[in-house]
Amino acid sequence: DQQVKQNSPSLSVQEGRISILNCDYTNSMFDYFLWYKKYPAEGPTFLISISSIKDKNEDGRFTVFLNKSAKHLSLHIVPSQPGDSAVYFCAASAEPGGNKLVFGAGTILRVKS
Amino acid sequence: EPEVTQTPSHQVTQMGQEVILRCVPISNHLYFYWYRQILGQKVEFLVSFYNNEISEKSEIFDDQFSVERPDGSNFTLKIRSTKLEDSAMYFCASSERTANSPLHFGNGTRLTVT
């Protein structure tokens, strides 16, 4: 199932700099997109979401951008902190189907101090 | 902050045995889910549950699987006769609404079938 793709398995960023995580999708019916962070031995933690009627949503250091024509979304973390080091998952859902999320494979983010 | 809790954190069972994975969703949430992640693979949807019945299930969720909300707080996933390929992390989640509402996940149960 390749409906949601995160093509970068890993990303390394210096503390204080911007982290940009990318996600592409193929299903044009997706209308709700989310980013989750996951530490080892824990479940995914919700970070931020965006509805397809918007192209940007911001929450503190986290901003999600949605480009529907390109079927692409990205998560920006500014400034990056060592505690942000984790696996980041992109997920999407489509109505009808409510919250049946389709996940990407994840990107490992390492923030170096 | 309210959280989803799952027990046990790790379950080891023999092939063919029944297992029950337990979850306590966030108290004011009405929608409940099970997802799983086989080692090295993506997190994948199993089933959603609302108003004491299954809303949607994936192809993975065959007759060996069942879910139940036995009381006002617990939500369980039962696997009747476990197979080796059922070994995975099983995540319970809950949400306030069915659409455009983030899922909040528990820390998972690692199921190992030997």
HADDOCK unambig.tbl for C-alpha pairs under 7 A between the chains (distance, minus, plus):
assign (segid A and resid 32 and name CA) (segid B and resid 100 and name CA) 6.06 0.50 0.50
assign (segid A and resid 41 and name CA) (segid B and resid 107 and name CA) 6.90 0.50 0.50
assign (segid A and resid 42 and name CA) (segid B and resid 107 and name CA) 4.41 0.50 0.50
assign (segid A and resid 42 and name CA) (segid B and resid 108 and name CA) 6.86 0.50 0.50
assign (segid A and resid 43 and name CA) (segid B and resid 91 and name CA) 6.91 0.50 0.50
assign (segid A and resid 43 and name CA) (segid B and resid 105 and name CA) 5.70 0.50 0.50
assign (segid A and resid 43 and name CA) (segid B and resid 106 and name CA) 5.35 0.50 0.50
assign (segid A and resid 43 and name CA) (segid B and resid 107 and name CA) 3.95 0.50 0.50
assign (segid A and resid 43 and name CA) (segid B and resid 108 and name CA) 5.87 0.50 0.50
assign (segid A and resid 44 and name CA) (segid B and resid 105 and name CA) 5.94 0.50 0.50
assign (segid A and resid 45 and name CA) (segid B and resid 104 and name CA) 6.82 0.50 0.50
assign (segid A and resid 45 and name CA) (segid B and resid 105 and name CA) 6.67 0.50 0.50
assign (segid A and resid 46 and name CA) (segid B and resid 102 and name CA) 6.95 0.50 0.50
assign (segid A and resid 46 and name CA) (segid B and resid 104 and name CA) 6.46 0.50 0.50
assign (segid A and resid 98 and name CA) (segid B and resid 98 and name CA) 4.90 0.50 0.50
assign (segid A and resid 98 and name CA) (segid B and resid 99 and name CA) 4.49 0.50 0.50
assign (segid A and resid 99 and name CA) (segid B and resid 98 and name CA) 5.76 0.50 0.50
assign (segid A and resid 99 and name CA) (segid B and resid 99 and name CA) 5.76 0.50 0.50
assign (segid A and resid 100 and name CA) (segid B and resid 45 and name CA) 6.44 0.50 0.50
assign (segid A and resid 101 and name CA) (segid B and resid 45 and name CA) 6.65 0.50 0.50
assign (segid A and resid 102 and name CA) (segid B and resid 44 and name CA) 6.82 0.50 0.50
assign (segid A and resid 103 and name CA) (segid B and resid 42 and name CA) 6.51 0.50 0.50
assign (segid A and resid 103 and name CA) (segid B and resid 43 and name CA) 6.00 0.50 0.50
assign (segid A and resid 103 and name CA) (segid B and resid 44 and name CA) 6.92 0.50 0.50
assign (segid A and resid 104 and name CA) (segid B and resid 42 and name CA) 6.57 0.50 0.50
assign (segid A and resid 105 and name CA) (segid B and resid 42 and name CA) 5.14 0.50 0.50
